[in-house]
Each structure stands twice: as structure tokens, then as C-alpha cells.
Amino acid sequence: MSDLESYRKQAKLLVRWRREGNYSLGGRVRTLARFADLTDREVLAMAFPLALAQEIVAVEAGHPTWADLKRSLSSAPAAARRPAAPPALNAAAPVLFVRDVTAAAGFYRDQLGFQVDFLHGLPAFYGSVSRGDARLHLKFIHEPVFAPGRVEAEGLIMAFISIGNLRALYAEYQARGVAFAQPPTRQAWGGTDFHVVDPDGNRIAFVE
């Protein structure tokens, strides 16, 4: 597939997102300065011709217009084809279901010492927080996934986070005033863990 054909497919994808009511379109449209203040709902309510999608793709690629992007591609030398690398799995990120993505990200930042990687949407409906190599994704839902009491009754854990110095982290969280669902406990399988439950009921196990 040529580079231009790839960009054309990206533009058509944005048009399809508009037709399907995909809120991810909002962040792409706001890359254009004149639309920077629109909410996701306002973006989906506006007219969205293919020419606008092409302009967005061009700006994301570093060109002011679609015509400039096409001229750049026509004058660029053909890239040498490289052999495909074998597939390699990288890190996994558990997805936690929350009622308010911004508030949930604030909890992980202020209480658990994570940093907020990104909040997607206006208002945010998806986000990511991380600390060291541990990363958690946050997804907005309208209704709880589990029936009331099920998480506690079944001891459900939404994410395991491995750590090298459990006692130090536990002491840090004690100083922050974090409420623990389980204190450091030696488990039959040999590890030691403590649990924290976020405001949406997601139980996170920190394990050594």
C-alpha cells in the first residue's frame, strides 16, 4: 500500500467514525485550532465531509493542507522495503471500569502516586495512569459491571502489580492515608500482597 493510499484510508476511517458516532473522533478534530474548544458531542453533531477528514490527517502528518501532503509524498524518494519483524508481545494494561475517568485518574495520582498519562475525550471517557512499568487503563461505563457485593464476596482482583519492596510501598500508602482492603499477607503460593480498592470498587493487588 502506498503512503498516500494509507492516508486516504485514515481519512475515510474518520468519516466512518462520524457516521458511527464514535467519540474518539473528538480528539482528532481538536487538532485543528478552529475546533479546539468543541466537546465530543459537538464534534459528532457538526457536518463532517471527507475534505475535513483529509485536512485533519494532513495536519497530523505535519502538513497544513491535504494538497501539501500529496505534493510532499510525490516528491519523496521511494522507501526501501524492509522485511517484517516477527511479532513480539510487550506490556499488558488491565482496563478498569469507572464511573468518572477524570476522578478515577485523580485518585490514582493523589492517593497511589501514579502519573496521568492521558485522558481521552471531552469529557474524558478513557484514560491511562502509570507508575514505573505498571500501567492501568480507565474506561467510563454507565452501570457497574458486577452486582453489588460480588467483588467482595468472590475476592475479585482487577489487576496484579508486581513490586520489589512491598513494605516500603505499604508505608508510603499508610502515610498518604490510603484505605487498605487487605494488609500485607503472606500467601500459600509464596508471595506477599496487600490490596487497595479504588472509589469504583476495583481491587488492585500489589504483590512481592
C-alpha positions in Angstrom: 0.0 0.0 0.0 1.4 3.4 -1.0 1.8 6.1 1.7 -0.9 8.2 0.0 -3.3 5.3 0.0 -2.6 4.8 3.7 -3.5 8.4 4.4 -6.7 8.1 2.3 -7.8 5.2 4.4 -7.1 7.1 7.6 -9.4 10.0 6.3 -12.1 7.5 5.4 -11.9 6.0 8.8 -12.6 9.4 10.4 -15.6 9.8 8.2 -16.8 6.3 9.3 -16.2 7.3 13.0 -18.5 10.3 12.5 -21.2 8.1 10.9 -21.0 5.5 13.7 -21.0 8.2 16.5 -17.5 7.2 17.7 -16.4 9.7 20.4 -12.8 9.1 19.6 -13.3 11.4 16.7 -13.3 14.4 19.0 -9.6 14.3 19.9 -8.7 14.1 16.2 -10.9 17.1 15.2 -9.5 19.2 18.0 -6.0 19.0 16.4 -7.4 21.8 14.2 -7.1 25.1 16.0 -10.5 26.4 14.9 -12.2 23.3 16.6 -10.0 23.2 19.7 -12.9 24.1 22.1 -15.5 21.7 20.8 -16.7 18.9 23.0 -17.1 15.3 21.7 -20.8 15.7 21.4 -20.4 19.0 19.4 -17.9 17.3 17.1 -20.3 14.5 16.3 -23.1 17.0 15.7 -21.2 19.0 13.1 -21.0 18.4 9.4 -18.0 16.2 8.6 -17.1 15.9 4.9 -14.2 13.9 3.6 -12.3 17.1 2.8 -12.3 17.9 6.6 -11.1 14.4 7.4 -8.3 14.8 4.9 -7.3 18.1 6.4 -7.0 16.5 9.8 -4.9 13.7 8.5 -2.6 16.1 6.7 -2.1 18.3 9.8 -1.4 15.3 11.9 1.3 14.3 9.4 2.9 17.8 9.6 1.3 19.5 6.6 -1.1 22.5 6.5 -3.3 21.0 3.8 -4.2 17.8 2.0 -2.7 19.2 -1.2 0.6 19.9 0.6 0.7 16.3 1.9 0.2 14.9 -1.6 2.9 17.1 -3.0 5.3 16.0 -0.3 4.6 12.4 -1.0 5.0 12.8 -4.7 8.5 14.4 -4.3 9.8 12.0 -1.6 12.0 9.1 -2.7 10.5 5.6 -2.5 11.4 3.9 0.8 13.2 0.6 0.7 11.0 -2.3 1.7 12.2 -3.9 4.9 11.4 -7.5 6.0 8.7 -7.7 8.6 9.9 -8.3 12.1 8.4 -11.3 14.0 5.5 -10.4 16.3 6.6 -9.6 19.9 4.3 -9.1 22.9 5.1 -6.1 25.0 3.4 -4.9 28.2 -0.2 -5.6 29.1 -2.5 -2.9 30.6 -5.6 -4.0 32.6 -8.7 -2.0 31.8 -10.6 -0.8 34.9 -14.3 0.2 34.6 -15.1 3.5 36.3 -18.0 6.0 36.6 -15.8 9.1 36.2 -12.5 8.8 34.3 -11.1 12.1 35.5 -12.0 11.5 39.1 -10.5 7.9 39.0 -7.3 9.2 37.5 -7.1 11.8 40.3 -7.4 9.0 42.9 -4.6 7.0 41.4 -2.4 10.2 41.1 -3.1 11.7 44.5 -3.5 8.5 46.6 -1.4 5.9 44.9 1.4 8.1 43.4 0.7 7.3 39.7 1.0 9.8 37.0 -1.8 10.5 34.5 -0.5 9.5 31.0 -3.6 10.8 29.1 -7.3 11.5 29.3 -9.2 10.9 26.1 -12.4 12.7 25.2 -14.1 15.9 26.4 -15.4 14.9 28.9 -12.9 12.1 29.3 -14.2 8.6 28.7 -10.9 6.8 28.5 -7.6 7.3 30.2 -4.3 5.8 31.4 -2.3 6.1 34.6 1.1 4.6 35.3 3.8 4.3 37.9 7.2 2.8 36.9 6.4 -0.1 34.5 2.9 -0.6 35.9 0.1 0.9 33.7 -3.7 0.9 34.2 -6.3 2.0 31.7 -9.6 3.6 32.8 -12.8 3.2 30.8 -16.1 5.0 31.5 -19.2 2.9 32.0 -22.8 3.9 32.8 -23.6 1.0 35.1 -21.4 -1.3 37.3 -20.2 -4.5 35.7 -20.6 -6.6 38.8 -23.6 -7.0 41.0 -23.4 -5.2 44.4 -21.2 -7.2 46.9 -19.9 -9.6 44.2 -16.4 -8.2 44.2 -16.1 -8.6 48.0 -17.8 -12.0 48.1 -15.7 -13.5 45.4 -12.5 -11.7 46.3 -12.2 -10.5 42.7 -9.0 -8.7 41.8 -8.9 -6.5 38.7 -5.1 -6.0 38.5 -1.9 -7.5 40.0 1.0 -5.1 40.2 4.4 -6.7 41.0 6.7 -4.7 43.2 10.2 -5.3 44.6 9.8 -3.6 48.0 6.3 -4.1 49.3 6.9 -2.9 52.8 8.2 0.5 51.6 5.2 1.0 49.3 2.8 0.0 52.1 4.5 2.5 54.4 4.2 5.2 51.8 0.5 4.5 51.3 -0.1 4.5 55.1 1.5 8.0 55.2 -0.9 9.1 52.4 -3.9 7.8 54.3 -4.8 5.1 51.8 -7.5 2.7 53.0 -6.5 -0.9 52.6 -8.8 -3.8 51.7 -6.1 -6.2 52.8 -2.9 -5.6 54.8 0.3 -7.3 53.7 -0.4 -11.0 53.8 1.8 -14.0 53.2 0.0 -16.2 50.7 0.2 -20.0 50.3 1.8 -19.7 46.9 4.8 -17.9 48.4 4.2 -14.3 47.6 3.1 -11.4 49.9 0.5 -8.9 48.8 -1.8 -6.1 50.0 -4.9 -4.8 48.4 -6.4 -1.4 47.7 -9.9 -0.7 46.4 -10.5 2.4 44.3 -13.6 4.5 44.5 -15.3 2.4 41.8 -14.7 -0.8 43.7 -11.8 -2.1 41.6 -9.5 -4.2 43.8 -5.8 -3.8 43.0 -3.3 -6.2 44.4 0.3 -5.1 45.0 2.4 -8.3 45.1 6.0 -9.1 46.1 
